[in-house]
Amino acid sequence: MTPTVTPPRDGPAIYAAECAQCHGPAGMGSMRGPPLAPRMALLMDDAVRRTITMGTGNMPARSVAEPELTTLMTYLRATFGAYMFHHQNIFAVRAPKRARAAS
């Protein structure tokens, strides 16, 4: 009998299975999870990996192991990581911090 080998999933498939139910299919967030674009632009890879594998706040740890974790990280960076570089979005991310500092 030949053992069955499951082919590795690609980034979009991992995201759909592990992330989209809370962060939305386009990463724009939902009632269950925040949008990913501002966070991916601000967090270092180690922080993102730790968040995925260990959880944080309301986010539970996900059981994504290597090599799929690296595949997911690459997908997240490519899809959501350039958000900050759009001029109008810099102010959208920074404005709440200024408002909190003023109060």
All heavy atoms as an XYZ file, in Angstrom:
769
protein
N       0.843     -1.168      0.000
C       0.000      0.000      0.000
C       0.896      1.242      0.000
O       1.805      1.366      0.812
C      -0.906     -0.038      1.216
C      -1.841      1.106      1.307
S      -2.877      0.835      2.751
C      -4.361      1.504      2.160
N       0.629      2.168     -0.886
C       1.411      3.397     -1.001
C       0.884      4.436     -0.006
O      -0.330      4.684      0.047
C       1.301      3.970     -2.432
O       1.655      2.950     -3.357
C       2.191      5.176     -2.595
N       1.794      5.030      0.788
C       1.323      6.049      1.733
C       0.801      7.280      0.990
O       1.286      7.642     -0.074
C       2.566      6.398      2.549
C       3.719      5.909      1.754
C       3.212      4.814      0.860
N      -0.216      7.877      1.556
C      -0.791      9.080      0.965
C      -0.007     10.289      1.453
O       0.198     10.458      2.641
C      -2.263      9.239      1.379
O      -2.937      8.027      1.090
C      -2.911     10.386      0.641
N       0.433     11.103      0.522
C       1.176     12.313      0.862
C       0.282     13.506      0.535
O      -0.203     13.641     -0.580
C       2.502     12.410      0.072
C       3.214     13.706      0.379
C       3.372     11.207      0.366
N       0.062     14.333      1.546
C      -0.745     15.524      1.332
C       0.150     16.615      0.769
O       1.179     16.940      1.360
C      -1.364     16.002      2.665
O      -2.095     14.923      3.234
C      -2.256     17.200      2.458
N      -0.207     17.178     -0.365
C       0.630     18.241     -0.923
C       0.569     19.477     -0.027
O      -0.435     19.719      0.626
C       0.001     18.522     -2.295
C      -1.379     17.997     -2.197
C      -1.372     16.901     -1.184
N       1.645     20.245      0.020
C       1.631     21.450      0.859
C       0.612     22.457      0.327
O       0.366     22.545     -0.872
C       3.054     21.990      0.736
C       3.616     21.365     -0.483
C       2.894     20.073     -0.688
N       0.001     23.182      1.261
C      -0.959     24.209      0.865
C      -0.208     25.472      0.472
O       0.880     25.735      0.957
C      -1.898     24.533      2.030
C      -2.750     23.371      2.470
C      -3.688     23.746      3.582
N      -2.960     24.012      4.831
C      -3.531     24.432      5.953
N      -4.835     24.651      5.991
N      -2.815     24.645      7.034
N      -0.823     26.271     -0.394
C      -0.223     27.555     -0.751
C      -0.730     28.626      0.211
O      -1.627     28.381      1.028
C      -0.492     27.909     -2.209
C      -1.967     28.113     -2.529
O      -2.830     27.944     -1.642
O      -2.266     28.457     -3.677
N      -0.157     29.826      0.141
C      -0.490     30.905      1.055
C      -1.974     31.225      1.136
O      -2.543     31.277      2.233
N      -2.644     31.426     -0.008
C      -4.079     31.717      0.061
C      -4.896     30.589      0.704
O      -5.855     30.858      1.431
C      -4.477     31.925     -1.401
C      -3.216     32.385     -2.062
C      -2.120     31.621     -1.358
N      -4.517     29.349      0.465
C      -5.246     28.228      1.065
C      -5.037     28.183      2.574
O      -5.979     27.925      3.333
C      -4.797     26.911      0.432
N      -3.827     28.446      3.028
C      -3.553     28.465      4.469
C      -4.323     29.614      5.107
O      -4.965     29.453      6.152
C      -2.045     28.599      4.752
C      -1.282     27.426      4.146
C      -1.780     28.688      6.255
C       0.221     27.630      4.095
N      -4.275     30.800      4.476
C      -4.998     31.956      5.005
C      -6.498     31.651      5.094
O      -7.137     31.936      6.113
C      -4.765     33.200      4.130
C      -5.536     34.390      4.642
C      -5.032     35.168      5.672
C      -6.790     34.706      4.136
C      -5.757     36.237      6.186
C      -7.522     35.768      4.639
C      -6.998     36.530      5.660
O      -7.721     37.574      6.177
N      -7.055     31.076      4.051
C      -8.487     30.763      4.038
C      -8.851     29.804      5.169
O      -9.892     29.965      5.819
C      -8.890     30.175      2.688
N      -8.004     28.830      5.435
C      -8.297     27.831      6.453
C      -8.018     28.314      7.873
O      -8.733     27.954      8.807
C      -7.483     26.563      6.174
N      -6.989     29.125      8.050
C      -6.529     29.478      9.392
C      -6.872     30.895      9.843
O      -6.891     31.167     11.038
C      -5.007     29.295      9.481
C      -4.519     27.907      9.154
C      -4.928     26.872     10.198
O      -5.231     27.248     11.347
O      -4.953     25.680      9.856
N      -7.115     31.816      8.914
C      -7.204     33.241      9.274
C      -8.495     33.918      8.849
O      -9.000     34.801      9.548
C      -6.037     34.006      8.647
S      -4.423     33.252      8.874
N      -9.004     33.551      7.684
C     -10.120     34.289      7.072
C     -11.384     34.278      7.911
O     -12.154     35.243      7.876
C     -10.410     33.747      5.673
N     -11.619     33.236      8.688
C     -12.850     33.164      9.467
C     -12.940     34.306     10.481
O     -14.036     34.751     10.816
C     -13.038     31.804     10.138
C     -11.925     31.393     11.065
C     -10.808     30.616     10.390
O     -10.518     30.821      9.215
N     -10.165     29.745     11.115
N     -11.817     34.850     10.922
C     -11.840     35.982     11.860
C     -11.419     37.300     11.205
O     -11.996     38.347     11.479
C     -10.931     35.716     13.054
S     -11.500     34.344     14.080
N     -10.402     37.250     10.356
C      -9.866     38.475      9.759
C     -10.517     38.816      8.423
O     -10.211     39.856      7.833
C      -8.348     38.359      9.588
C      -7.638     38.246     10.902
N      -7.494     39.309     11.754
C      -7.051     37.180     11.508
C      -6.832     38.914     12.834
N      -6.569     37.629     12.717
N     -11.423     37.967      7.965
C     -12.144     38.208      6.720
C     -11.386     37.699      5.512
O     -10.162     37.590      5.535
N     -12.094     37.394      4.433
C     -11.450     36.839      3.241
C     -10.459     37.805      2.594
O      -9.508     37.378      1.962
C     -12.608     36.517      2.301
C     -13.797     37.199      2.861
C     -13.540     37.470      4.307
N     -10.668     39.109      2.780
C      -9.752     40.106      2.213
C      -8.888     40.754      3.290
O      -8.222     41.752      3.035
C     -10.544     41.175      1.467
N      -8.894     40.199      4.510
C      -8.067     40.732      5.586
C      -8.542     42.052      6.151
O      -7.812     42.737      6.858
N      -9.796     42.414      5.871
C     -10.325     43.701      6.319
C     -10.913     43.646      7.720
O     -11.423     44.626      8.227
C     -11.386     44.202      5.329
C     -10.844     44.437      3.929
S      -9.465     45.608      3.881
C     -10.303     47.111      4.281
N     -10.857     42.502      8.346
C     -11.363     42.358      9.704
C     -12.832     41.984      9.728
O     -13.512     41.976      8.707
N     -13.305     41.660     10.924
C     -14.699     41.297     11.142
C     -14.993     41.528     12.621
O     -14.146     42.040     13.350
C     -14.941     39.826     10.774
O     -14.368     38.979     11.754
N     -16.147     41.126     13.060
C     -16.489     41.232     14.479
C     -15.571     40.349     15.329
O     -15.412     40.588     16.509
C     -17.949     40.830     14.711
C     -18.949     41.768     14.044
S     -18.867     43.450     14.689
C     -19.612     43.228     16.283
N     -14.959     39.357     14.717
C     -14.118     38.411     15.457
C     -12.638     38.750     15.433
O     -11.887     38.249     16.272
C     -14.329     37.010     14.895
C     -15.739     36.515     15.109
C     -15.944     35.158     14.519
N     -15.054     34.197     15.156
C     -14.902     32.950     14.738
N     -15.572     32.526     13.685
N     -14.090     32.141     15.349
N     -12.199     39.563     14.469
C     -10.772     39.861     14.365
C     -10.514     41.172     13.652
O     -11.305     41.587     12.805
N      -9.405     41.830     13.971
C      -9.089     43.133     13.381
C      -8.570     43.009     11.950
O      -8.177     41.930     11.513
C      -7.991     43.668     14.297
C      -7.294     42.441     14.779
C      -8.394     41.413     14.937
N      -8.535     44.128     11.218
C      -7.930     44.106      9.884
C      -6.439     43.808      9.988
O      -5.788     44.172     10.967
C      -8.186     45.508      9.346
C      -8.557     46.347     10.505
C      -9.033     45.445     11.583
N      -5.911     43.142      8.992
C      -4.501     42.746      9.020
C      -3.556     43.787      8.436
O      -2.398     43.868      8.845
C      -4.314     41.428      8.264
C      -4.959     40.224      8.923
C      -4.785     39.000      8.050
C      -4.384     39.987     10.308
N      -4.032     44.565      7.467
C      -3.124     45.468      6.755
C      -2.328     46.380      7.679
O      -1.103     46.429      7.587
C      -3.884     46.265      5.705
N      -2.927     47.117      8.594
C      -2.088     47.998      9.421
C      -1.119     47.211     10.285
O       0.023     47.612     10.469
C      -3.083     48.774     10.269
C      -4.435     48.418      9.816
C      -4.337     47.281      8.852
N      -1.553     46.079     10.800
C      -0.692     45.292     11.687
C       0.484     44.679     10.945
O       1.600     44.667     11.446
C      -1.515     44.215     12.378
C      -2.360     44.789     13.476
C      -3.480     43.860     13.887
N      -4.226     44.419     14.990
C      -5.107     45.410     14.873
N      -5.343     45.940     13.704
N      -5.755     45.861     15.914
N       0.223     44.151      9.762
C       1.316     43.532      8.996
C       2.376     44.556      8.620
O       3.541     44.227      8.503
C       0.772     42.843      7.744
C       0.011     41.570      8.023
S       0.916     40.355      8.999
C       2.327     40.044      7.973
N       1.967     45.790      8.419
C       2.924     46.828      8.054
C       3.740     47.281      9.254
O       4.865     47.754      9.096
C       2.200     48.013      7.439
N       3.219     47.121     10.459
C       3.889     47.631     11.653
C       4.675     46.581     12.427
O       5.614     46.926     13.135
C       2.854     48.260     12.595
C       2.135     49.489     12.039
C       0.989     49.881     12.961
C       3.101     50.640     11.863
N       4.286     45.327     12.340
C       4.912     44.279     13.151
C       6.088     43.610     12.443
O       6.046     43.380     11.242
C       3.886     43.209     13.522
C       2.750     43.658     14.432
C       1.745     42.527     14.595
C       3.275     44.100     15.784
N       7.092     43.279     13.210
C       8.241     42.525     12.704
C       7.824     41.063     12.541
O       6.869     40.606     13.159
C       9.419     42.630     13.677
C       9.858     44.058     13.952
S      10.469     44.899     12.493
C      12.011     44.082     12.248
N       8.566     40.336     11.719
C       8.240     38.932     11.458
C       8.152     38.097     12.732
O       7.252     37.272     12.863
C       9.261     38.307     10.507
C       9.044     38.729      9.070
O       8.016     39.363      8.763
O       9.924     38.427      8.241
N       9.080     38.291     13.669
C       9.049     37.505     14.907
C       7.747     37.713     15.668
O       7.178     36.770     16.214
C      10.234     37.857     15.812
C      11.549     37.343     15.267
O      11.533     36.470     14.381
O      12.606     37.805     15.741
N       7.263     38.951     15.709
C       6.012     39.243     16.411
C       4.821     38.593     15.710
O       3.913     38.072     16.370
C       5.810     40.753     16.523
N       4.823     38.599     14.392
C       3.725     37.981     13.639
C       3.754     36.467     13.847
O       2.719     35.846     14.116
C       3.795     38.337     12.142
C       2.714     37.601     11.353
C       3.671     39.841     11.946
N       4.925     35.873     13.762
C       5.048     34.420     13.984
C       4.568     34.042     15.378
O       3.850     33.066     15.562
C       6.496     33.959     13.809
C       6.951     33.857     12.390
C       8.438     33.468     12.343
N       8.871     33.397     10.982
C       8.709     32.336     10.193
N       8.128     31.262     10.641
N       9.119     32.368      8.947
N       4.982     34.803     16.370
C       4.595     34.544     17.758
C       3.077     34.663     17.917
O       2.450     33.848     18.582
C       5.326     35.528     18.671
C       5.566     35.066     20.047
C       6.479     35.951     20.891
N       6.524     37.362     20.540
C       7.536     37.949     19.893
N       8.592     37.245     19.512
N       7.505     39.238     19.640
N       2.498     35.683     17.297
C       1.052     35.867     17.375
C       0.316     34.688     16.752
O      -0.662     34.189     17.316
C       0.643     37.182     16.681
O       1.291     38.266     17.344
C      -0.856     37.382     16.716
N       0.787     34.228     15.605
C       0.139     33.099     14.933
C       0.272     31.823     15.757
O      -0.700     31.111     15.980
C       0.727     32.882     13.525
C       0.356     34.060     12.615
C       0.241     31.555     12.925
C       1.109     34.082     11.303
N       1.462     31.522     16.235
C       1.702     30.231     16.886
C       1.349     30.203     18.372
O       1.047     29.150     18.911
C       3.170     29.801     16.719
O       4.020     30.797     17.287
C       3.508     29.595     15.252
N       1.366     31.375     19.039
C       1.097     31.400     20.479
C      -0.204     32.116     20.833
O      -0.687     32.007     21.955
C       2.269     32.050     21.208
C       3.563     31.269     21.041
S       4.994     32.112     21.714
C       4.650     32.000     23.447
N      -0.748     32.888     19.884
C      -1.953     33.654     20.150
C      -1.627     34.905     20.948
O      -0.525     35.068     21.472
N      -2.598     35.801     21.031
C      -2.442     37.015     21.824
C      -3.815     37.643     22.014
O      -4.646     37.584     21.104
C      -1.486     38.020     21.156
O      -1.298     39.136     22.018
C      -1.988     38.510     19.827
N      -4.059     38.223     23.166
C      -5.359     38.847     23.407
C      -6.501     37.879     23.128
O      -6.544     36.787     23.677
N      -7.388     38.259     22.216
C      -8.524     37.405     21.851
C      -8.193     36.392     20.763
O      -9.028     35.563     20.439
C      -9.699     38.272     21.376
C     -10.287     39.074     22.506
O     -10.257     38.655     23.652
N     -10.810     40.241     22.190
N      -6.994     36.482     20.192
C      -6.645     35.566     19.111
C      -6.056     34.274     19.675
O      -5.047     34.300     20.391
C      -5.620     36.195     18.172
C      -5.274     35.265     17.026
S      -4.139     36.015     15.882
C      -3.441     34.541     15.160
N      -6.675     33.143     19.344
C      -6.116     31.867     19.793
C      -4.897     31.479     18.963
O      -4.731     31.927     17.829
C      -7.259     30.877     19.553
C      -8.033     31.480     18.420
C      -7.915     32.975     18.583
N      -4.045     30.675     19.552
C      -2.902     30.136     18.812
C      -3.409     29.272     17.669
O      -4.435     28.599     17.783
C      -2.028     29.308     19.746
N      -2.716     29.326     16.545
C      -3.061     28.509     15.384
C      -2.003     27.425     15.244
O      -0.827     27.650     15.513
C      -3.107     29.352     14.105
C      -3.986     30.595     14.177
C      -5.410     30.317     14.558
N      -6.038     29.411     13.609
C      -7.232     28.887     13.784
N      -7.918     29.153     14.850
N      -7.732     28.102     12.882
N      -2.411     26.255     14.796
C      -1.458     25.147     14.652
C      -0.913     25.112     13.225
O      -1.196     24.196     12.465
C      -2.118     23.823     15.028
O      -3.256     23.616     14.222
N      -0.144     26.126     12.889
C       0.500     26.198     11.576
C       1.989     25.955     11.810
O       2.650     26.724     12.492
C       0.292     27.577     10.913
C       0.966     27.632      9.565
C      -1.189     27.899     10.794
N       2.493     24.857     11.275
C       3.893     24.491     11.458
C       4.667     24.748     10.174
O       4.094     24.984      9.110
C       3.995     23.024     11.860
N       5.973     24.708     10.280
C       6.818     24.840      9.090
C       6.584     23.647      8.184
O       6.307     22.566      8.674
C       8.290     24.913      9.493
C       8.665     26.174     10.221
C       8.478     27.452      9.401
O       8.267     27.380      8.178
O       8.520     28.519      9.988
N       6.661     23.783      6.895
C       6.998     24.969      6.110
C       5.812     25.887      5.847
O       5.964     26.961      5.296
C       7.537     24.401      4.815
C       6.751     23.143      4.611
C       6.523     22.592      6.014
N       4.592     25.461      6.282
C       3.411     26.270      5.996
C       3.444     27.621      6.703
O       2.903     28.596      6.195
C       2.141     25.512      6.348
C       1.835     24.402      5.361
C       0.469     23.782      5.565
O      -0.109     23.936      6.659
O      -0.016     23.139      4.615
N       4.082     27.705      7.874
C       4.165     28.986      8.571
C       4.926     30.008      7.730
O       4.495     31.151      7.585
C       4.815     28.811      9.944
C       4.905     30.071     10.800
C       3.545     30.712     11.008
C       5.553     29.740     12.133
N       6.031     29.591      7.139
C       6.798     30.488      6.272
C       5.982     30.860      5.031
O       5.983     32.013      4.603
C       8.136     29.846      5.871
O       8.910     29.674      7.064
C       8.901     30.699      4.892
N       5.263     29.904      4.483
C       4.413     30.176      3.324
C       3.330     31.189      3.688
O       3.078     32.141      2.940
C       3.775     28.873      2.803
O       4.814     27.955      2.456
C       2.888     29.127      1.599
N       2.707     31.011      4.853
C       1.682     31.947      5.308
C       2.274     33.328      5.546
O       1.702     34.340      5.133
C       1.009     31.431      6.580
C      -0.040     32.358      7.209
C      -1.184     32.641      6.234
C      -0.562     31.746      8.505
N       3.423     33.401      6.188
C       4.086     34.692      6.437
C       4.387     35.412      5.125
O       4.167     36.616      5.012
C       5.389     34.484      7.212
C       5.201     34.047      8.643
S       4.602     35.373      9.684
C       5.912     36.551      9.517
N       4.882     34.696      4.150
C       5.190     35.289      2.845
C       3.918     35.836      2.214
O       3.900     36.953      1.682
C       5.847     34.253      1.926
O       7.051     33.786      2.558
C       6.181     34.833      0.565
N       2.840     35.072      2.286
C       1.560     35.513      1.741
C       1.050     36.758      2.481
O       0.610     37.731      1.859
C       0.528     34.384      1.827
C      -0.853     34.822      1.419
C      -1.169     35.031      0.080
C      -1.835     35.048      2.375
C      -2.437     35.449     -0.302
C      -3.103     35.465      1.997
C      -3.395     35.666      0.662
O      -4.643     36.086      0.288
N       1.110     36.753      3.804
C       0.631     37.894      4.584
C       1.417     39.160      4.259
O       0.846     40.231      4.071
C       0.728     37.596      6.086
C      -0.218     36.526      6.626
C       0.118     36.208      8.072
C      -1.668     36.939      6.474
N       2.732     39.034      4.176
C       3.562     40.202      3.855
C       3.267     40.706      2.443
O       3.128     41.902      2.231
C       5.050     39.860      3.981
C       5.529     39.726      5.380
C       5.748     41.078      5.998
N       6.197     40.895      7.376
C       5.779     41.640      8.374
N       4.930     42.612      8.178
N       6.224     41.421      9.578
N       3.161     39.802      1.498
C       2.925     40.210      0.107
C       1.532     40.814     -0.076
O       1.352     41.745     -0.850
C       3.097     39.010     -0.825
N       0.564     40.316      0.662
C      -0.817     40.739      0.479
C      -1.183     41.951      1.331
O      -1.867     42.856      0.859
C      -1.773     39.573      0.807
O      -1.394     38.444      0.026
C      -3.213     39.935      0.499
N      -0.716     41.991      2.576
C      -1.145     43.025      3.510
C      -0.032     43.939      3.999
O      -0.285     44.934      4.656
C      -1.816     42.392      4.732
C      -2.918     41.449      4.375
C      -2.786     40.093      4.608
C      -4.078     41.905      3.783
C      -3.799     39.210      4.275
C      -5.098     41.033      3.441
C      -4.958     39.687      3.692
N       1.218     43.624      3.683
C       2.348     44.352      4.245
C       2.635     45.707      3.647
O       3.313     46.520      4.264
N       2.118     46.025      2.471
C       2.425     47.308      1.830
C       1.437     48.401      2.204
O       1.564     49.529      1.769
C       2.443     47.150      0.315
N       0.485     48.105      3.059
C      -0.575     49.040      3.439
C      -0.030     50.400      3.872
O      -0.529     51.424      3.461
C      -1.375     48.412      4.579
C      -2.465     49.291      5.144
C      -3.722     49.315      4.563
C      -2.247     50.074      6.265
C      -4.743     50.100      5.082
C      -3.263     50.860      6.790
C      -4.495     50.862      6.203
O      -5.496     51.636      6.715
N       0.982     50.429      4.698
C       1.502     51.683      5.246
C       2.083     52.593      4.179
O       2.212     53.779      4.403
C       2.597     51.413      6.274
C       2.076     50.991      7.618
S       1.293     52.331      8.498
C       2.711     53.313      8.940
N       2.465     52.047      3.072
C       3.142     52.854      2.071
C       2.186     53.669      1.212
O       2.614     54.457      0.404
C       4.066     51.981      1.227
C       5.096     51.316      2.095
C       5.011     49.977      2.395
C       6.114     52.060      2.668
C       5.939     49.378      3.228
C       7.044     51.469      3.503
C       6.954     50.127      3.788
N       0.893     53.489      1.434
C      -0.086     54.350      0.786
C      -0.269     55.559      1.692
O      -0.673     55.428      2.840
C      -1.421     53.611      0.586
C      -1.290     52.458     -0.346
N      -1.152     52.617     -1.701
C      -1.255     51.130     -0.115
C      -1.047     51.428     -2.264
N      -1.101     50.510     -1.327
N       0.046     56.749      1.202
C       0.100     57.970      2.002
C      -1.116     58.160      2.906
O      -0.986     58.430      4.087
C       0.281     59.180      1.079
C       0.325     60.482      1.802
N       1.421     60.855      2.548
C      -0.579     61.476      1.920
C       1.183     62.040      3.082
N      -0.020     62.442      2.712
N      -2.325     58.005      2.379
C      -3.507     58.253      3.185
C      -3.626     57.262      4.327
O      -4.188     57.573      5.368
C      -4.784     58.265      2.329
C      -5.182     56.933      1.732
C      -4.499     56.647      0.397
O      -3.540     57.299      0.015
N      -4.983     55.654     -0.308
N      -3.093     56.071      4.173
C      -3.208     55.063      5.210
C      -2.245     55.308      6.370
O      -2.484     54.850      7.468
C      -2.991     53.666      4.630
C      -4.112     53.296      3.689
O      -5.234     53.758      3.851
N      -3.821     52.499      2.697
N      -1.153     56.004      6.146
C      -0.238     56.330      7.232
C      -0.994     57.115      8.289
O      -0.913     56.835      9.472
C       0.976     57.132      6.716
C       1.819     56.236      5.822
C       1.795     57.685      7.871
C       2.925     56.968      5.097
N      -1.794     58.074      7.860
C      -2.541     58.884      8.808
C      -3.661     58.088      9.462
O      -3.975     58.302     10.618
C      -3.073     60.139      8.115
C      -1.952     61.008      7.632
C      -1.657     61.092      6.290
C      -1.160     61.698      8.533
C      -0.605     61.871      5.841
C      -0.107     62.479      8.091
C       0.182     62.571      6.744
N      -4.254     57.159      8.745
C      -5.321     56.343      9.323
C      -4.794     55.483     10.455
O      -5.482     55.256     11.439
C      -5.950     55.458      8.241
N      -3.553     54.997     10.350
C      -2.966     54.164     11.392
C      -2.457     55.024     12.536
O      -2.628     54.714     13.692
C      -1.819     53.297     10.818
C      -1.081     52.580     11.925
C      -2.387     52.311      9.819
N      -1.841     56.152     12.245
C      -1.252     56.997     13.279
C      -2.270     57.857     14.018
O      -2.067     58.189     15.168
C      -0.191     57.900     12.662
C       1.030     57.135     12.240
C       2.087     58.092     11.798
N       3.264     57.378     11.365
C       4.237     57.927     10.701
N       4.190     59.205     10.394
N       5.292     57.228     10.335
N      -3.350     58.263     13.379
C      -4.312     59.183     13.981
C      -4.852     58.693     15.321
O      -4.896     59.465     16.275
C      -5.446     59.472     13.001
N      -5.240     57.437     15.456
C      -5.751     56.997     16.759
C      -4.704     57.135     17.865
O      -5.037     57.448     18.996
C      -6.121     55.531     16.533
C      -6.361     55.442     15.062
C      -5.401     56.429     14.431
N      -3.440     56.929     17.552
C      -2.391     57.068     18.568
C      -2.293     58.514     19.026
O      -2.145     58.791     20.207
C      -1.045     56.592     18.032
C      -0.996     55.106     17.812
C       0.357     54.696     17.295
C       0.375     53.208     17.007
N       1.642     52.770     16.487
N      -2.366     59.458     18.083
C      -2.324     60.869     18.450
C      -3.517     61.243     19.300
O      -3.398     61.976     20.257
C      -2.294     61.725     17.185
C      -0.970     61.719     16.493
C      -0.952     62.833     15.433
N       0.086     62.531     14.494
C      -0.047     62.472     13.192
N      -1.214     62.721     12.637
N       0.949     62.184     12.410
N      -4.669     60.735     18.952
C      -5.888     61.046     19.711
C      -5.783     60.530     21.143
O      -6.160     61.213     22.085
C      -7.106     60.481     19.012
N      -5.225     59.333     21.313
C      -5.061     58.781     22.663
C      -4.051     59.586     23.457
O      -4.230     59.821     24.635
C      -4.602     57.323     22.575
C      -5.710     56.379     22.212
C      -5.276     54.947     22.451
N      -4.112     54.591     21.674
C      -4.125     53.923     20.541
N      -5.240     53.551     20.028
N      -3.008     53.628     19.908
N      -2.976     60.020     22.809
C      -1.941     60.785     23.508
C      -2.474     62.139     23.970
O      -2.072     62.649     25.002
C      -0.736     60.991     22.580
N      -3.409     62.724     23.213
C      -3.955     64.034     23.551
C      -4.934     63.948     24.719
O      -5.132     64.923     25.436
C      -4.658     64.641     22.337
N      -5.534     62.792     24.923
C      -6.524     62.690     26.003
C      -5.910     62.316     27.325
O      -4.815     62.096     27.552
C      -7.610     61.687     25.655
O      -7.113     60.496     25.148
